[in-house]
Amino acid sequence: MKLATFRHGGRERTGIVLLEDRRVLPFAGGPGMRAIIESGELPDTTDPVSLSDVRLVAPLRPASLRDFVAFEEHVDGVRRSIDGSGGVPEAWYDAPTFYFTNPHRILGPDDDVAFPARSVARDFELEVAVIAGPGGSVFGYTVLNDWSARDLQKREMQVNLGPAKGKDFASSLGPWIVTADELDDRKDTDGFLDLWCTATVNGTEIGRDLLGNMGWTFETMIDYAARDSVVVPGDVLGSGTVGNGGCLAELWGRNGRPDPLPLRDGDVVTLTVEGIGSLTNRVVTAPPTGDLPPVRRRDQARARAAR
């Protein structure tokens, strides 16, 4: 079942997408997607509307967005691009590592993505996101684009913290949520989803990989995120970028140069995941920002005098 959030008749609604009929069945009472996920039950529906008459938006606004790095090939390629080291750190094999990104900058299908004006090394990231359900279950899946300003990321990660301004300007989700039961028959014997994922820029295919090449299942990722912590229904957890061209930086690292070229204004990126759907966005530039005031460096003599 495909569950969407959409605009129709001047308001935002949720409902079931019937692709074969090109219709949407709106939920009665106008519940938000997070409320539906928390309840674990689907509301009654009302009269259908044509899919062509609605504007799909991000399927939900999660309380948190964790992004994992579950593909070895991606780790190796991006490390070559970011710091020139390459290889996969031994610590990667210990647990499914993740970082938190900004849940307040979630974009949906066909939204423009405004990159920081200071960034020229602009990149996409082809991912699948799992939506946590009640009790740490898997509610469903959607496509995730973890947009990346690689030049900003490269500089700030020299401080040995995770990416910040290189990432928090935008993440895209969509086009809808496919409930877990719809894809159960695509799991292999180890619980990995056997789905092809592709990325195109302006219609040209850049990367293609199997989601089943992940190092951990989505169930393991939810369990690990909840360890000594809390995962609530509606939380979104990204798979991390697939390998074999799931982002430009991986290819830059392997080719030793920015080939293919970084994203530019007007470029259209489409991520497609078999059994889930396609997510398309156009790249633009955000308004320029001012310079920061100079840092106040620590004065050693003053610091000693204060003791």
N, C-alpha and C positions, 0 to 999 in steps of 0.2 A: 504494500500500500504506500502511495506517495502522498505525503502531507506537506502542504504549502502555506506560506503566509503571503497575502496579496492585497493590493489596493483595488477596490471596486465600489462604485457609488459614493465616492468621497470619503471612504473610511477603510481602515485596515482590518482584514478578516483572515481567518484560517479555514482550511477545508481539505478535502480529498481530491487529488487530481486524477481524472480518468483519461489517460492519454489516448486510448483507442477511440474514445468518443470526442476528444478535444473539449472536455467540459471540466468544471470544478463544482464539487458539492460543498457549499459553505456550511460550517458548523453553526448550529443554532446558538444564539446568545452571545456570539462574538468572543469566545474564550481565546486567550493568548496561547502560543505554542508551549511555553514553559508550564503553564497551568495544566495543559493536556498531558504533557510528559509526566508531571508530578502525580497526576491522578492515576495514570496507568490505564485509563479507559477513554475511548473516543466518544465525543458527544453525538447527539442526534444531528442529522443534516437537514438543510432546507432545500428549496428549489435550485436546480443546477443553473450555472451561468457558463457562457462560452469562455473557453480558455483565452481566446483572442480578445476578449473584452476586459481582461484583468491585467494588472501589472504585478508580476512576481517581485517580491522583495526578499531580503535575507530570511530564511525560514524561521530563525529564532534569534533572540538577543540573549546569549548565555551569561550566566553570572560570572563564569570564568572560562578562559580559553588556554588550555595547555597544549603546547606543540612539542611532539617527540621527534626523535631522529632515529628511525627504525630501519634504515636501509644502509648497509655497509658501503655500497658503491657511491652513494651520495656523500657520505662522510669523507671518503678518500678524495673524491674530486673537488669538493668545496674547500677542504683543507689546503689542497694545492693552490687554489685560487686565492684564498684569504691570507694564508701565512706561508705558503710555499713548502710546507712540510710534507703533505701527503700522508698516506697510510691511515690506518684506523687505530686510535688509542686503545690500549689493552682494557682500560676502564669502560670502554663502550660495551664490552661483552658482559660486564657485571650486572647491568640493569638497564631498562629502557629510559634513557635520560630525556628530560624535557625542560622547557622554560615556559614561563607565563608571558603571554602577550596581551594586547589591549582589547578588552571586550567592548569598549565604547567606540571603536572604530571599525565596526562590522559593516561591510558592504554586501549588496546582493547582485543578482543577475542584471547585466547590462548597465550597472552603475559605472561612472567614470572613476578611475583610481588616480588621485592626485599625489604624485611623488613629491618629496621635498625638493624645492628649487635648487638646493645646494648639491643634489645628487645627480650624477651622470651615469653611474654604473647600476642601472635599474634592471630588476630581475623579477621573474615570477617563480612560484614553487608549486608543483603539482602534487597535491595530497588528497587523501580521503580522511574525513573526520568522523569519529564515532560520537554519538550522543548518548550520554549516560542516562539510564532509566532508574526507577525505584530499586533500592537495595543493591546498587552497584551493577545492575544488569545492563545489557546493551539494548537501547531503545531503537536506534536506527543509525543511518549513515547519510552523509552528504559530501559534496565536493568542497575542498578547501584550497584557496590560493593564498599562500603566505608570502605576500609581496615583500621584496627585500631591496633596500638601498645598499648595495654591497660596498660602496666606497665609505659611507658612514659607518657601516657595520665593521669593516676592516680596521678603521681607526679606533673606535670605541672598545673593541674587544681586546685591544692591547692592554687594557686595564684589568684583564682577567675576570671580567664579569660577562654575563650573557648579552646578546644584542639588545639594544634599547631603541634609540632613534632610527637605527637602521631597519627597524621592523614595525614600530608601534603606530605608524601613520595609517595602515590599512590591512585588513584581512577580508577576503571575500568568501561567502558561504552560499551554496545553492546547488541546483535551482530549487530543490525541495528536500525533504527527509524521506528516505526509503526505509520503511520499518524493517527490523531485523529479520522477521520471519520470511520476508520476500527474498532474502539472499541466503537463507540457511542451506539451500541445495547447491550453492556455489562454494561451499567450504570443502577443503580437502580433509584427509584423515587426521591431520594435526590441528584443524580448526582455523586455517588460514583461508581468506577469501581469494578465489582464483578469478580475478577480474583484470582485464586489460585497461591500462590508463594511458592516455595520450595527451600531448600538449601541442598546440599550434600557435604560431604568431603570423597574423595576416594570411591565414589559410595554409601556411607551410608547416609541415610537421617538424617539430624540434626534438621531441622525446617520446619514448614508448617503453612501458615496463609492466610487469605483472605485480599486482598488489600483493600476491602471495609470496613475493621475495622479501617481505618484512622479516625482521629478526624475532619479533614477538607478536602474539595475537592481540587483538583489541581488548579481549577479556583480561589478559595479563597486564596490559597498560592501565586499564581502569583499576585493577587490584593494586598495582604498584602505586598509582597516584593517590589512592585512598590509604595507603599504609602510613600510620602515625599522623594521618591528616583526614580530610573530609572531601568526598566527591558527592555532589548533590544532583538530583535529577535535572537534566537540561544542561549540565556542564558539557563542554565540547573539548574533545581530545584529538589532536591531529596526528596522523600517522608519521609525519615527517615526509620529506620529499622523496619520491620514487627515484630509482637510478636510471641510467641510460638516457640522460637528457631531460630529467624531470625539472631541471632549472638550467639557466644559462651558465651560472658560476661553475657548475660541475664540468661543463664543456670547456669553459675558459681554462680551468685548472689542467684538464687533460691535453688541450691544444697548446697551452703555453702562451695564449694571447686571447684577446676579447673577440672570439669567433665562435658562434654568431655574435653580431653586434648587440650591445645593450639595448634595452627597450627605449623607444623615443615617443614623443608626443604623437598621438594618433594611432599608434600600434594597437591592434586588437588581439587579445590573448584568449584562447578558448581551451579549457581543460575538460576532457571527456573521460568518464569512468563507466565502463561497461556495467549495465544493470542499475546504474544510479542516474546518470544524465550528464548534461553539458553546462558549463558555467563560463560565460563570456563577459569580459570587461575591456574597456578602452583606457589607454594610458594618457594622462594629462599632467600638467605641472601645477603645483600649488603656488600661491603667492609667495614671493621672497620674504625671508625673515631677516631681522636685524642681527648685528653681531652681538655676542655676549660681552659683558664687561670683563676686563682682564682678571685672571685668577689672582687672589692674594696668596703669594707664596709664603711659606713658613719662614719666619726670621729666627735663626738659631739663637742669636744672642738674646732676643726678647723672650724666646721660649725658656731659656735657662734662667733669666731673671725672674720669671713668673713662678718658679718652683719654690 
